[in-house]
Amino acid sequence: MNTKIKSFTTSLWTAIVLGIISSSFSSCNEQPHPITHAEAEKAVRALEQKEIDAILKKDLETLSTIWDPSFTVNSPLLHKLVNREQVLAMTEKDVISYEKFERNIEKTSLLGNVFVTMGEEIIVPQNNNPHAGQTIRRRFTNIWHYKDGAWKETNRHAHIVP
């Protein structure tokens, strides 16, 4: 890939992520939760694994408890924003369906009551997914808010690495 295009693409993704984080702060009415980075990271990493397990098992009830009602995803499959209900419906219809799902968290940040995870995912879709049987590498950013006494995932961006 051309160095200028790669630099532009990296800058663009950075701007998008910072925009999501900024809007997350402005939409959050709670005071920051007094928690250490280590405590938040332990809790959110456990929730991220619970999320993966629930996706693999098609456990919509668990996903509904992990994802905030305002949950929004920049979908790598549809190339548009989708809400929690749309993601749950896609999971129920086996469009979001994986025989393998690994997530490698490379970076975490605690910003008040907002926790961000970033890294790489390796998935092997199945069933009604258009990429069924292929090994897909994705970059992801997940944004979590501490709301009503619990961490809830509110935003997610993922894109397929060519």
PEBELLIN-V744532 format. One record per run of one state. SS is the DSSP state (h for helix, s for strand, l for the rest). FROM is the first residue (numbers start at 1). TO is the last residue. If there is no record, write none. Layout:
BEGIN
<<SS & FROM & TO> <SS & FROM & TO>>
END
This chain:
BEGIN
<<l & 1 & 2> <h & 3 & 26> <l & 27 & 36> <h & 37 & 57> <l & 58 & 59> <h & 60 & 66> <s & 67 & 74> <l & 75 & 80> <s & 81 & 83> <h & 84 & 92> <l & 93 & 97> <s & 98 & 111> <l & 112 & 113> <s & 114 & 125> <l & 126 & 134> <s & 135 & 147> <l & 148 & 149> <s & 150 & 160> <l & 161 & 162>>
END
